[in-house]
Amino acid sequence: MAEFLFITPAEMTSTTIMGGNADPDLYRLNIANVQLTVIEPLLGTTLYNKILAEAEAATLSGNQLLSIKHWQNTQLLLALC
């Protein structure tokens, strides 16, 4: 099973200077690495794993959903670019 990404390659190319010319397979791994090296330490392992499990199950709601949509995705984009 592929690792869950909080931000999709399509979101990344549409909101950064990368554009659509880069192969998503080349930077998909970087998204996963930033989740582990930047987002997880900021949230703490317990909260990160809880949000990850709910995101994978598509049951995110409330503050966790807001966290993903606004804060975490912004942090991912800043760390990736």
C-alpha positions in Angstrom: 0.0 0.0 0.0 1.3 3.5 -0.8 1.9 5.9 2.0 -0.8 8.4 2.6 0.1 12.0 1.6 -1.5 15.0 3.2 -1.0 16.9 0.0 -1.3 15.5 -3.5 1.2 16.1 -6.2 -1.5 17.8 -8.1 -2.1 20.3 -5.2 1.7 20.9 -5.1 2.0 21.7 -8.7 -1.0 24.0 -8.8 0.1 26.0 -5.7 3.8 26.3 -6.2 6.3 27.4 -8.9 6.9 23.7 -9.9 4.1 23.8 -12.4 3.1 20.7 -14.3 6.3 19.9 -16.1 7.8 17.8 -13.2 7.1 14.1 -13.0 5.1 13.5 -9.8 7.0 10.2 -9.1 10.1 12.3 -8.7 8.8 14.4 -5.8 6.2 12.1 -4.2 8.9 10.7 -2.0 9.9 14.2 -0.9 6.3 14.8 0.2 6.4 11.7 2.4 9.8 12.6 3.8 8.7 16.1 4.7 5.7 14.7 6.5 8.0 12.5 8.6 10.8 15.0 9.2 8.9 18.3 9.6 5.2 17.6 10.3 5.5 14.7 12.7 8.0 16.4 15.0 5.9 19.5 15.1 2.7 17.6 16.0 4.2 14.9 18.0 4.0 11.2 17.1 0.8 10.5 18.9 -1.2 13.3 17.2 0.5 12.7 13.9 -0.5 9.0 13.9 -4.1 9.9 15.0 -4.5 12.4 12.1 -2.8 10.1 9.7 -5.1 7.2 10.6 -8.2 9.3 10.3 -7.0 10.8 7.0 -6.4 7.3 5.6 -9.9 6.2 6.7 -11.5 9.4 5.4 -13.0 10.2 8.8 -11.2 13.5 9.5 -13.4 16.1 11.0 -13.3 19.2 13.2 -9.9 20.5 14.3 -7.9 17.7 12.6 -9.5 18.5 9.3 -8.8 22.2 9.7 -5.2 21.3 10.7 -4.7 19.3 7.5 -6.4 21.8 5.1 -4.8 25.0 6.4 -1.7 24.5 8.6 -0.1 21.2 7.6 -0.5 21.7 3.9 1.0 25.1 4.1 4.0 23.7 6.1 4.4 20.9 3.6 4.5 23.4 0.7 7.0 25.7 2.5 9.3 22.8 3.3 9.1 21.3 -0.2 9.8 24.5 -2.1 
